[in-house]
Amino acid sequence: MSNYENNAYFWQKVDTLYLSSGFTLTRKKGDVHPVFKNLIYPTDYGHAKDTQSVSGEGVSVYAGSLNRYSITALAVAADILSKELDVKILVGCTEEEVEEVLRFLNQTDYQKTVLIRRGMEIPAWGVTDI
């Protein structure tokens, strides 16, 4: 793995983006998707305020049952209908909730999602002798 892959400095930036924005809840766990009635939200869902996303509503956030100030992972979705890539933040998710969110996001043939788990490695160029 190169020094630029999944390191602590990247996650520091993601934390800053999320924690400085706040979270607006738009759907509760168990709510039905407004368009696709067969989709049931596996966790609370909303958007990070004052952020940019392809939908125009802000970066999507799936909030689990643990600490909502702690980012668990990112999900990157490739959607062939809208011809876009979309990043989603998973916060406070247990391993089971992560799996449920992935199943939820991968239910259609038009969108598929991969997970980027949080890494904590500090690259060699970031370590000082002090």
C-alpha positions as CSV (number, residue, x, y, z in Angstrom):
1,M,0.0,0.0,0.0
2,S,1.4,3.4,-0.9
3,N,1.7,6.3,1.5
4,Y,-1.3,8.0,0.0
5,E,-3.7,5.1,0.4
6,N,-6.3,5.3,3.3
7,N,-4.1,7.2,5.7
8,A,-4.9,9.1,8.9
9,Y,-4.5,12.5,7.2
10,F,-7.2,11.7,4.7
11,W,-9.6,10.7,7.5
12,Q,-8.6,13.9,9.4
13,K,-10.0,15.9,6.5
14,V,-13.1,13.8,6.3
15,D,-13.7,14.3,10.0
16,T,-13.3,18.0,9.7
17,L,-15.7,18.2,6.8
18,Y,-18.3,16.2,8.7
19,L,-17.9,17.6,12.2
20,S,-17.8,21.2,11.0
21,S,-21.0,20.7,9.0
22,G,-23.5,19.1,11.3
23,F,-26.1,16.5,10.4
24,T,-29.7,17.0,9.2
25,L,-31.9,13.9,9.7
26,T,-34.3,13.3,6.8
27,R,-35.3,9.6,7.2
28,K,-35.5,7.4,10.3
29,K,-34.4,3.8,10.4
30,G,-37.2,1.7,8.9
31,D,-38.7,4.5,6.8
32,V,-39.6,3.6,3.2
33,H,-37.7,5.3,0.4
34,P,-39.8,8.1,-1.2
35,V,-39.4,6.8,-4.8
36,F,-38.4,3.1,-4.5
37,K,-41.1,1.7,-2.2
38,N,-39.3,-1.6,-1.8
39,L,-36.3,0.0,-0.1
40,I,-36.3,0.4,3.7
41,Y,-33.7,2.6,5.3
42,P,-31.4,0.3,7.5
43,T,-30.2,3.3,9.6
44,D,-31.1,6.9,10.2
45,Y,-30.3,8.9,7.0
46,G,-29.7,12.5,6.3
47,H,-27.2,15.0,4.9
48,A,-24.1,16.8,6.2
49,K,-25.1,20.5,6.2
50,D,-23.3,23.0,4.1
51,T,-21.6,20.4,1.9
52,Q,-21.7,19.7,-1.8
53,S,-22.9,16.6,-3.5
54,V,-24.2,15.5,-6.9
55,S,-27.8,15.5,-5.6
56,G,-27.5,19.1,-4.4
57,E,-28.8,18.2,-1.0
58,G,-25.3,17.7,0.7
59,V,-23.2,14.7,1.3
60,S,-25.4,11.7,2.3
61,V,-25.0,10.3,5.9
62,Y,-26.1,6.9,7.2
63,A,-26.1,7.2,11.0
64,G,-25.9,4.0,13.0
65,S,-26.5,3.2,16.7
66,L,-23.1,4.1,18.0
67,N,-21.3,7.5,18.4
68,R,-22.5,9.8,15.6
69,Y,-19.4,11.9,15.9
70,S,-17.2,9.0,14.7
71,I,-17.0,8.2,11.0
72,T,-17.0,4.4,10.4
73,A,-16.4,4.3,6.6
74,L,-17.2,5.9,3.3
75,A,-19.3,4.3,0.6
76,V,-18.8,5.2,-3.0
77,A,-21.7,4.6,-5.4
78,A,-21.5,4.3,-9.1
79,D,-25.0,5.0,-10.6
80,I,-25.4,4.3,-14.3
81,L,-28.9,5.9,-14.5
82,S,-27.7,9.3,-13.3
83,K,-24.2,8.8,-14.6
84,E,-22.5,9.8,-11.4
85,L,-20.3,8.8,-8.6
86,D,-21.5,9.6,-5.1
87,V,-19.8,9.5,-1.8
88,K,-21.8,8.6,1.4
89,I,-20.6,8.9,5.0
90,L,-21.3,6.1,7.5
91,V,-21.2,7.3,11.1
92,G,-21.5,5.4,14.3
93,C,-22.2,2.1,12.5
94,T,-21.7,-1.3,14.0
95,E,-20.4,-4.0,11.6
96,E,-23.9,-5.3,11.1
97,E,-25.2,-1.8,10.3
98,V,-22.4,-1.4,7.7
99,E,-23.5,-4.6,6.0
100,E,-27.1,-3.5,6.1
101,V,-26.2,-0.1,4.5
102,L,-24.2,-1.9,1.8
103,R,-27.1,-4.3,1.1
104,F,-29.5,-1.3,0.9
105,L,-27.2,0.6,-1.5
106,N,-26.6,-2.4,-3.7
107,Q,-30.2,-3.6,-4.2
108,T,-30.7,-2.2,-7.7
109,D,-28.9,-3.2,-10.9
110,Y,-28.3,0.5,-11.7
111,Q,-26.2,1.4,-8.7
112,K,-23.4,-0.5,-7.1
113,T,-21.4,0.6,-4.0
114,V,-18.0,-0.2,-2.5
115,L,-16.8,0.5,1.0
116,I,-13.8,2.4,2.1
117,R,-13.0,1.4,5.7
118,R,-11.4,3.9,8.0
119,G,-7.6,3.6,8.2
120,M,-5.4,5.1,10.8
121,E,-2.0,4.6,9.3
122,I,0.3,7.7,9.3
123,P,2.5,7.7,6.2
124,A,6.3,7.7,6.8
125,W,6.6,11.2,5.3
126,G,4.2,12.4,8.1
127,V,6.2,11.2,11.1
128,T,8.6,13.6,12.7
129,D,11.5,13.0,15.1
130,I,10.2,15.5,17.6
